[in-house]
Amino acid sequence: VVFTLPQDRIPDLRAAIGSQRAPSVIALDRARSAELASGRFLALDNLVDPQTGTVRAKARFENAKAQLFPNQFVNARVMLRSIDDAISVPISAVRKGGHGDFVYVLDLQNKTVAVRNVKTGLSTVDRTQIVSGLDAGETVITEGADRLSDGAKVMLPGDKPARPSGDKRGHRDKS
């Protein structure tokens, strides 16, 4: 598989190559939802494309399940490093505010949210590391956060809306 890497990742790639055997590479489908195959990094070009700021690279795959085809478009994910015991959240959970990055943490019992300032670390296409401000196992809001504020009540998928008091739908009037 031939793919490109941002030129900013060249030092990370060289460090990964120097500290271990060839880094692993995963080939994903167009939507990045299904893993097609896993392989090993093979080669890095010695020329940066000045128009895109990327460098061509190659990875070798066994293709045991025959899911890769010549000229097929795939997304390649190179494992440059691994962070043990990292807390990560979907990128959509992290909001930007006047006091920096924050997330809405869900209190499941009361069905309310609280604003929590966080410090972010490394990110992938879909997830970001939380360095501080969030504990493992806490639930964060990923959708609808633009309509929330600190202490707001939330309705989760599958919840039925509460009926307003005095609502007599479903009851027949006996007059």
Secondary structure, 3 states (H helix, E strand, C coil): CEEEEEHHHHHHHHHHHHHCCCCEEEEECCCCCCEEEEEEEEEEEEEEECCCCEEEEEEEECCCCCCCCCCCCCEEEECCCCCCCCEEEEHHHCEEECCEEEEEEEECCCCEEEEEECEEEEECCCEEEEEECCCCCCCECCCCHHHCCCCCECCCCCCCCCCCCCCCCCCCCCC
